[in-house]
Amino acid sequence: MATVVDDLLPLAAPAPRAADGLWFGKDLSTPEPLPQAAIEQAVALMRSGRLHRYGEQGKGYPEPSLLEQEYARYVGSKYCVAVSSCGAAMFLALKALGVKPGDKVLTSTFTLAPVPGAIAHAAAQAVLVETTAKFVTDLADLERKAATSGARVFLLSHMRGHITDLQAVREICDRHGVAIVEDCAHTMGAQWDGQHTGTWGKVGCYSAQTYKHINSGEGGLLVTDDDDVAAQAILMSGSYMMYDQHILKPAPEVFERWKYITPNFSMRMSNLAAALLRPQIAMLADRGTRWNHIYAQLARELSLCVHIHIPQRHPKEAFVASSIQFTLDLHAAQIERFLRECALRGLYIKWFGSVAPVAFTSNYGHWHYLGETPALPQSDGVLSQLLDLRTPLSLTDDDCRLIGRIVLAACDIAASA
Ligand SMILES: Cc1ncc(COP(=O)(O)O)c(C=O)c1O
């Protein structure tokens, strides 16, 4: 069934253009090329044929073990386990924390499909927590649901890089005996109050999917300081009995507790993915600076539009923007018109209030497998006006100015429609 926004996607047919001649036309989903060192190491590995991380006669440490060591040092965690995706990391985190079929798991309403997907994978039941107009967790709703839902885990999504006050989240969760799992798919390199996201709770989960801060196509990293969580994650990720080939690993007696009662879910990272990622860790700081420059340019341009609101970021939030979100203070039909006018000018903006999922973007109303969800009036209001623009590192200052002009023109037309 065609939806009202289907034709906003940049598909094969040339798009009709607007009469005012404004045209952007860059593909915002174009990633950066991989660094030369990554390409060379990947080619060497392919020549060797050794793409699986474990071998029966382990010689030296495989690429994922080295990556784990380097990433744990980067964020300041005791352990890191390299896995096949962030979705896999979140699933393993829930399992390692003892989430059983039918258990309740608190999670963010403003997030993307892999987050409720990880909860469903563990056969648990998502309990959605409201999102504020600053695109972060509503702490009062978290407190209420932590007290009443019976959930023992909060899978907190730092969606699109917006970080909830982690000190406050921790205090609430501690008060109610709830463990925190952070979904840091959009916050690699970001910190709250000088401490990396992913290290505030029991487990942090990161993504290395192409549109994230580091790119191996698919890949995930799980960090924790907890011996039992680390041992289970290593075993469940599919290390067979070769967990000794990890550099960062709990003591043998911890594995003894788990090795006969923990299933292998085969969610390892390959040597190839780790080889592609290792040189990218050192690039995170520079990428963050470039992304935040683009964010600042765009925020300035977009704020010229009276209908657009961009939340003020908290001073403790050292975010890394790989996209920009804003509220467009218009009603649904006008927002559809706005998106259409942008698309006519070669600019494709996503909308979390869309009636149907479009490309990567969906909202909780589209995840029917969640079953009945309680009323979420605040999140509904926020999502219904929430727009999202991917910001690849290739965007120049001129691009940002052009995007600003297109948005202003489209907004003028939409607001008077
Ligand atoms: C908010 C969020 N969390 C988690 C994930 C999962 O990442 P992965 O694709 O590595 O499973 C994604 C992926 O896009 C995401 O957007």
The ligand as an SDF file (V2000), in Angstrom:
LIG
                    3D

 16 16  0  0  0  0  0  0  0  0999 V2000
   18.7910    3.7150   18.3560 C   0  0  0  0  0  0  0  0  0  0  0  0
   19.4030    2.4620   17.8360 C   0  0  0  0  0  0  0  0  0  0  0  0
   19.7350    1.5090   18.7080 N   0  0  0  0  0  0  0  0  0  0  0  0
   20.2780    0.3470   18.3030 C   0  0  0  0  0  0  0  0  0  0  0  0
   20.5370    0.0930   16.9830 C   0  0  0  0  0  0  0  0  0  0  0  0
   21.0640   -1.2440   16.6230 C   0  0  0  0  0  0  0  0  0  0  0  0
   22.2260   -1.2270   15.9290 O   0  0  0  0  0  0  0  0  0  0  0  0
   22.6200   -2.4610   14.9980 P   0  0  0  0  0  0  0  0  0  0  0  0
   22.1040   -2.1420   13.6350 O   0  0  0  0  0  0  0  0  0  0  0  0
   24.1050   -2.4950   15.1050 O   0  0  0  0  0  0  0  0  0  0  0  0
   21.9770   -3.6760   15.5810 O   0  0  0  0  0  0  0  0  0  0  0  0
   20.2240    1.0560   16.0330 C   0  0  0  0  0  0  0  0  0  0  0  0
   20.5070    0.8190   14.6080 C   0  0  0  0  0  0  0  0  0  0  0  0
   20.2380    1.6050   13.7470 O   0  0  0  0  0  0  0  0  0  0  0  0
   19.6320    2.2700   16.4620 C   0  0  0  0  0  0  0  0  0  0  0  0
   19.3030    3.2360   15.5940 O   0  0  0  0  0  0  0  0  0  0  0  0
  1  2  1  0
  2  3  1  0
  2 15  2  0
  3  4  2  0
  4  5  1  0
  5  6  1  0
  5 12  2  0
  6  7  1  0
  7  8  1  0
  8  9  2  0
  8 10  1  0
  8 11  1  0
 12 13  1  0
 12 15  1  0
 13 14  2  0
 15 16  1  0
M  END
$$$$
